Every structure is written in structure tokens, then in C-alpha cells.
């Protein structure tokens, strides 16, 4: 599995931004209330990021040469895939939250200030979850092997 690239994450972020902005416009045009993220969403995103990093930290501790215990490779792969999914979904949520913030800031009549702060909080929570997913992906990579010299010795 390859680690997440910045171009893929930016593409998903832009898709989320456009979808979030267009959903807000569609709701406002139809007379429905705009989407306002709940108060618990930023806290939940930060908590999920913390759980992912703690799982990946266990994988990192088990993958070092001086590890006290061996780690199950299937469990480590599941954590690696979960960390990649976390970074992709957090990128999408970050874009959607930025789309909501952009919609609120571009209106001539600004909705309630609480909706702006909730959208900003969601964007911050998603950014922290994205960072946690990328850190977890880094933790799930194998350390580099020692290279072998032409003379037959190993070098660090």
C-alpha cells in the first residue's frame, strides 16, 4: 500500500468544498434551512484522530528491531488501511466544512454567528483528523532495511 499523496488529498478536498458549497446553495434556494454541523462533530473528529494515532503507535512500537513483542501483520495492515481511509475521509470533511464556511461568508445577510463558528470548528476538527491520519500512515510504514555494501559489510 502506498502512502497518501498530496495531490489525491487536495483533489478530494476540492470535491468536498464544491459539494459542501453547492449543497448549501441548493438548500437555501429551496427554502430549507442551511446545513449547520452539530456541536459534537469537531469533538468526535478529534477523538477519532486520537484513536487512529494510538492504534498506529502500537504498530510502530511492534515494527522496530528491538520490539518486545511481535505484531500481527494482518492487524497492522488493517490499521494502515484504516489510517489511509481516515486521511481521505477527513480531507473530504475538511473540504465540505470549508465549503460551508465559504457559503456563510459570501452571503450579504449573514446567518447566525453560531453557524459560522460551528462550521469553523468542524473544519479545524477535520484538519486535525487529517493530520492524525497522515501521522498514523507514517507510523504504519516499515523502517528501512540496512543496505549492503559492495565489500560485504552492512552500513547503517
N, C-alpha and C positions, 0 to 999 in steps of 0.2 A: 504494500500500500504506500502510495506517495503522500507526502505531507501537503496540506492545502497551500495553494499558490495565491498570491495577492490578486492576480487578475480574476480568478474564479470568484473569490470572495467579493471583490468590487463589483463584478457583474451581478451577483446575487443581491448585493446591497442596492444597486441601482434598480433592479427589478422590484425589490421591496419598496423603495422610495416612490417609484412611479405608481405601483399598485396602491400603496397607502394614500397617496395624494389623490388618485382618481376615485378611490372608494369614498373618500371624504367629499369630493365634488358631487359624486352620484347621490350620496345620502342627502346632502344639502339641497340639491336640485329637486329631489323628490319630496322634500318637506320633512324627511325623517331627521331625527337628531344625529349629530355627527358622532363618530366613534371616539370615545374617551376611554383610555386604558384605565383599568381599576387600580386602586392604591396598592394592592398586594402584588401586582405584576413585577415591578422593579425588585422587590424583596425576593420574590420567587426566582427571578433570573439570576440574581447574585447568589442565592442559596444553591441553585443547580450548578453554577460555575464552581462553587466551592467543593461540592460533592465530586464533580468530574476531576478536579485537580487532586483531591485526596485519593481517589481511585488510581489515577495515573502516577501519583507519588509512590504508591505501593509497587506498581510495576517497575518504576525507575529503581527503587531500592533492591528489587529482586533481580534486576538485569546487570548489576555491577559485578565485577570479578570477585570481590570479597563479600558477596552476599551470604548471609547466614542461612537462608533457605532458598530453594528453587521455586520459581514461579510457574504456574500452569500456562503454557503457551496459548492455549485456547482462550483462557480468561484474559490474558494480556492482549490478544487480538481483538476481543470484544471491547475492551476498554479503549483500544486505539480507534476502532470504528466508531465507538460512542463519542470520543473526543472530536473526531472529524465531523460527525453529524452535529455535534454541539456547535462547532465553529460555523458550519454552514447555516444552521437554523438561526443562530444568533446574528449572523450577518443579515439574514432576511428580516428578522425582527427589528434590527437596528435601522435598516432602510425604511421599513414601514413606519417606525416611530419618527424618523426624520421627515417622512412624507406628511405625517400628521402635524408635526411642528411647523413645517413649511406651509401647509394649508392654513393653519391658525394665524400665522404671522402675515400672510398675504391678504387677509380679509380686511375690508375697510371698517367693518364692525367686528371687533374682536370678541369672541365668545368669552365665557367666564375665565378668569385668570387661573382658576384651579385646573381647568382642562389643559392649559398650556404647561403648567408645572408637572402635571401627571404625564404628559407626553414627553417632556424633557427627562423626567425621572425614568421613564421606560427606555428612552434612548441611552441614558447612562447605564442602566442595568443591562441592556443588551450589549453595549460596548464592553462592559466588564465580563459578561458571559463569553463574548467573542474572544477576548484576551485569555480567559481561562481555558477555552477550548484549544487555542493555539499553544498555550503553555503545556496543556495535557498531551497534545500531539507530540511536542518536543520531548516530553518525559517518556513517551512510549517508543521512541526510536532506540535502536541498539547502539551501544558505544562502538566507535570504530575499532577494527581489529588492528593488531600490531602489524606493521609492514615488514617484509623480509628483505634484508639487504642482498646484494649480489654475492657478498662474501659468505653468506650462510647465516649470519647473525641476525638478531632482531633489533629493531630500533623502536624507540618509544614514540 
